[in-house]
Amino acid sequence: MKFYDRDKEQQALLEVLRQSKSEARMTVLMGRRRIGKTELSLHCGDETVLYFFVGKKAEALLCRDYVREIQDKLGVPVLGQPNNFSDIFRYVLQLSKDRPFTLIIDEFQNFAKVNPTVFGDIQRDWDLYKRDSHINLIISGSVFTLMKKIFEDYEEPLFGRADQQMTLQPFSTDVLRQILADFNPDCTPEDLLALYSITGGVPWYVSLLLDKGKTSRNKMLAALTEENSPFINEGKNILIEEFGTDYITYFSILTCIASGMKTRAEIEAELGNSNLGAYLVKLEDYYKIITKSLPIYAKPNSKKVRYALNDSFLTFWFRFFYKYQSLVENKALNALAEIIARDYDTVSGLMMERFFMQKFQEQGRYIVGKWWDRKGTNEIDLIVIDPLKKETWVYELKKQESRYKEDLLREKVDNMLAQTPELRKTTVHIGVLTMEDMIG
């Protein structure tokens, strides 16, 4: 798949590259695995790029890789055989005094296991040589919690050293639609919804499907359970290192949420554990994997709290692959494929809500949310507020417009307005959005 989107990020990297010609600059790229950090780094605009990948192996072996990269890309000898990264980093800083270039250090957080003193060594040499060097240093990492700690914890040596910090997000809804249309000009709204439901717009997953010709809903769903499908263990690959030894408890909570349990009471009842509050707080505030939401304009101390996974792919993975882990372990992938086909409509309905919420949020001018009452008997799928024009659009979301009942929505809206005085100050419109509106 060709390189899509990231125009704003590329412009920011080009500006940092320009500044590095006068004085060394450090950019930190963060974001979940598969989001395209490496690809973006390689599109930084520089002609000379060194790429250092921090694998989980001995520091001396990493240094040999880095020496070869320096010699191949810069055509200069590296005297001796450095066995520690500090010597190599100092050397490239000094080389850049006379010859500007870009250095990418990928999966930077792995130095915490290879040699944690590296962070202090980099800080020392960066402070000593930055002013006279002309290196464009791009540091990226996928373990979000560790990267945040390394660069945002006041007690860490690299705190405050980054000149630019960027957190990459999945493709926007418009970009995802354009990518699918490039691969399949005859794509349907159902195809777009499937691509969004499975990938959430994460570039690597999009590429996995489309590059192999999986451009229709049925082909995408079938690809998930093919033999050796990379989707099968992807959730574990992403999160086990984040969660460590507590991963089973976290995975169980996320499976409950992905399966439609929205409240703490529902989750604790399902797991038979009434002490999950600290885990939920950590999933929201520290790991940034779930969101605690309230009805629109509800008071912060409202008890109408609901939880949802932020990541569409992980929602899909926990709903099917982890929930039915016994089928995966027994290689009963045909049975799992039947379950996915059976339950997909329920999941895609929730993803359709998420798609439209994201689509309106991307326009940067609306307050977007949902509404539900205390009992959950009255619920409104989507509310879009223009605070400048004082207008509100209330939408029911239906895959087919024939299933829309305007009188039922009006009744829900009346209940909402009775409990939400802020909305009574706006002009309220009601209507329906269907799959056809996803491509409009």
N, C-alpha and C positions, 0 to 999 in steps of 0.2 A: 504494500500500500504506500502511495506517495505521502509526502509530508503535508499534513493539513493544518490549517488554523495557526494559532500561536503568534499572530501578527503583533499583538501588544507586547508579548514577552520577548519576541525577537527584536523589536525596536528598543526595548529596555536593555537587552544584552548588547546591542550595537552601540548604544550610548556609553555603557560601561567600558566596552572595548576601546572606544575613542578616548575615554578618560585615562585608561591604563597606559596610553602612549606617553602621558606626562608623569604618572605615578601609579604604582601597582594598585590593583583593585581586587577585592574579594566579593564574589557573589555566591549566595547559598540558595540552592534549589531544593525544596522539600515537596513531599507529596507521596501518596500511597504507591506501592509497587505497581508497575505496568502503566503508569500515567504518562510516560514519555519524557522523563527528565533527561535521560542520556541522549535521546534523539534531539531534543531541544538544545542541549549543550553543544552538540556537534554542529548545529546550525547557528552558532554564535556570530558568524560573519568573518572569522579570522582564517587566514590561509594556512597558518602554521599552528597545529593543535597537538599537544601531547595528551595522551589518555592513560591515566593510572586507575586501574580497577583494584579496589581493596578486597581481595579474596580472603577467605578464612584459612590462611596457611601461614607458615613461619615467616617472620619479617624478612629474613635473609632471602627467602625465595621470592617474595614480593619485590625486593630490591633488584634482584636479577632481571625480573620482568621490566622494571622501570628503567634500568640501565639500557636494555635493548631498545626500549621506546625512545629514549633520548638520542641514542646513537643513530637509530633509523630515521627519526624525524628531523633532527638538528644537524646530523652529520658531524658531531664532535665526539672526541674520545672521553670516556669517564675513567679516570685513573684509579687503579686499584679495584677492589671489589667491595663496595660499600655494603654493610650488613644491617644498617639501620636507616630508617626513613629520614631521620633528621639530617644526616649528611647529604642525602639526595635533594631534599627540599632546599637546603641552604645553597647547594650547587646550582639548582635551576633559578633561584632568585638572583644569584650573581650573574648567571648567563644572560638573564633578561635585561641586565643593565645596558648591554650593547645591542641586543637583538630581541625586540618585543615578540612575545608569542602568548598563546593561551595554554593553560594547564587545567585539565579536567581531572578531578579526583572523585571517582564514583564509588558509591556505597561507603562513604567516609566513616559512618558510625562503626564500621567493623574494626577500626583501629582500637576501639575500646577493649576488644578481645585479643587482638594481635599484640598491641603494646600501648597501654593507656597513657604512657608518658609522651606519646606523639603529640597530643593536643597542646601540652605545655611547651614542647619544643617548637611547634609551629608558631605559637604565640610569641615566643622569644625572638625567633628569626624574622617573623613578619614585622614586629615592632622595630627591629634593628635595620632591616634592609628595604622596607616598603618604599620609603621616600626616593631612593636611588634606583629602584627596580622598575621594570615596565612589564610585569607579568599580569596577564588577565586570568586570575584564579577563579575557577568555577568548581564549587564543592556541592555534590549532591548526595542524598541519602534517602533510603526508603523506610527505615524504622523511625516513624514520625516522632515517637516519644523520645528516643535517644537524640535525634537531631535537634529537637526543641531544647533538650537539656544542655547539649553541647554549646549551643549558640545563644540561648536565652536565659540560662541560669546564671545569676550574678556571680556565683562562686566558681564558675568554670573559666579556665584560662582564655577561651576564645569568645567569651561574652563581649559584645560590642565591637568585634573586629570586622564583621561583615559590612561592606558598603551598600550592598543590595541583598534583599531577602525576598524570595518568591515562593509561593505555594501553588503548585499546578493543580488545576481542576480538570475534570473530564470535559469532553467536547460539549459545546452548547447544543441545544435541540436543533437549531438551524443547520449547524455544521454537520451533525449526525445525519440529518435528512439529506443534505447535499452529498455526503459520502455514499450513502446507500443508493441514491439516484445515479451517481457516477458508475457504480457497479451493476446496478439493475434499473435501467430507465423505466421499466414497467412495474416498479415496486408498488405495492399497495399500502394503505395505512396499517393493515394488519402486519405487514412485514416490518414497517418502521417501529411499531409497538413492540414486536418481538425482539428486534435489535436493541432497543432501549431497555427492555425488561431484563435481558440477559447480560448486557454489557454495561449499562448505565453510562455509556459514552466513554468508557475507558479505552484509550487507543489500542492497547495490545490485544484486548479481547475483540474489538471491532476488526482488527486486522486478521486475527485468527480465523474468524468466520468468513469474512468477505474475500480474502485472498484465496480461500479454498472453494469459492463458488457457493458458499452457504448464504444466499441472498434472499431466500424466501422464508416465511415463518416455519414451515414444516422442515425445511432443510436445516435451519438453525437449531430447532429443538432436537432433531435427530443427531446433530453433531455433538451435542453435549454428552451423550452416553456411548459414543463410539469407543472402540477399544483403544486404549492409550490416550484418551481425550485429556488434554491438559487442564480442562475445567474440573475434573473429578477431585483432585486434591488441592486445588488452588487456594481455597479458604485457609486450609492448614498452612500452606506455604507462606501466606501473607501474615497470618496472625499469631502463630505459635511463638515466634521469637518475641513479639510484642508482649504477650501475656505471660510467658514463662510457665512455671509449674502450676499456676492457677487456671490454666487455659480451659480445663474441663468445665469449671463453674461458669466462666465467661461464655464458652461455647453453648452451654445449656441455656443460659439466659438469652443469648442471641437467637437460638433456635426457637424459643418461645415467642419472641417478638416477631421474628420472620414468619411464624405460623399464624399470626393474627392476634396474639395476646398483647393488649395495648397498655394495661395498667400493672402497677407493682403487685396489687392483690392477686390478679390473674396469674402472673408469673410465679409468685411465691406459692400459690395454691398448686400449680402444676408441678413444681419442683419439690414441694413438701419442705420448704425452707422459708422461715419468716424473717430471716436476717440478711436479705439481699440488698438492702439500701445502700451500703457502702460500695458494693460492686456496680450498682446502677450509676451512682455518682461518678465513679472512676471511669466507667465506659463513656459517660457524657463529657466530663470536664477534662480528663487526662488523656484518654485514648481518642476522643472525638469521633466515636463510632456510632453512637446513638444520639438522638435529639429528644429532649423532653418538651413537648408542645402543649399549648393550652388553646381553648377556643379564642377566636379573634376578639381582642379588647377585654379578655378576662383579666381579673386582678392577679398579680403575681403570686399571691398566697392561695389561689383557687385550688380546690381539690380535684378538679377535672383533668388532671395530668394524664397524658398519654405518651408512650414511647414508640419510637420508630428507628430503624437503622438508617443512617445517612447514605449508605452505599448500596446502590441498586443491585450490583452484582452479588455482594455479600448477602443481601436479602434473599436473592434467588438461591445462592449456594447453601445457606443454612436451611432454607425452606425445603430443599430437596436432597442435596448431597450429604449434609451432616445429619439431618433428621432421619434419613434412611441409610445410615452408615453401614448397617449390617448387610444391606444389599450390595453396597460398594465392596465391602471386605470379602464377600462371597462371590464377587464378580457376576452378580445377577443383574447385569446392566439392562437386559431386555425388560425385566420387571420394573426397574427404575424408570426406564423410558416410558412405560405404560402409565406409571404414576404421574410423571411430568405431564404427559399428554392429557391425563384425566383432570389434573388440578391446575393446569396452566391458566385457564380463564380467570380463576379467582385471583391469582397472583398478578396477571396482566391488568386486571381491573384496578388494583391498587397502584400499579406502575403507571397506568394512564392518568390517574390523579396526580402522581408525582411529576409526570411529563408536563402537564398543563401548568402546574404550580411553577415549575422551573422556567417554562416558556415565558410566563408573565414576569417573573422575577428578573429574567435576563434583559428585559426592556428598561430596567432601572428607574421606573417612575411609579410603581404601584406598591401598595401594601397588600400582601397576598397571604391568605390563610384559610382556615376551615372553621366550622362551628358545630358544637354538639351540646346538648343539655346534660344535666347531671345523670339522668337515667340512661342516656344514650339512645333514647327512642326517637328523638329528632336530631338529624345530622345533615349538614349541608356540605357537599363535596368541595366546593371552591368559591371563595369570596375574593374579589379583586376591587381594591379601593384606589381611586385617584384622589389624593388628599388636596390637590390644588384646585381641581374642578368640582370637588365635593360630590363625586359620583361613585356609586357602588354597583358592581355587577355580581349577581349571585347565580352560580351555574350548577345545574345538575349534570353529571357526567354519565353518558350512556354510550355503549358501543354502537347501538342502533337507535336512531331518533324515534322509531316507532314505540320504544319502551318508555319514552318520556311522558310523564303526567304533570301538566302544568298546575292543575289544581292542588295536587299533593305538595308540589314545591312551594306554592303560595302559602299553604298552611304552615309549612316549616318556617318560611320567611317571617310570617306574622309572629310565630313563637320567638324567633330570634330577635326581632325588633323590639318585642315587649321586654326582653331581658338585656338588650344592648343599646343604651341610649345614644352612644356615639354614632351608630349607623342611622338613627332617626334624623340626624342633622344633614344627611346626604340624600341625593336622589337615587333611589334604588331601582335597578333594572333586573329582570330575571330572564333566564334562558337555559338552553341546553348546549353542551359541547359534545361532539361525537368523534369517532376516529377520523372521519373525513377532515375535521378541523385541525388535526395534527399536521397535515401537509399543506394547510392553507396559509 
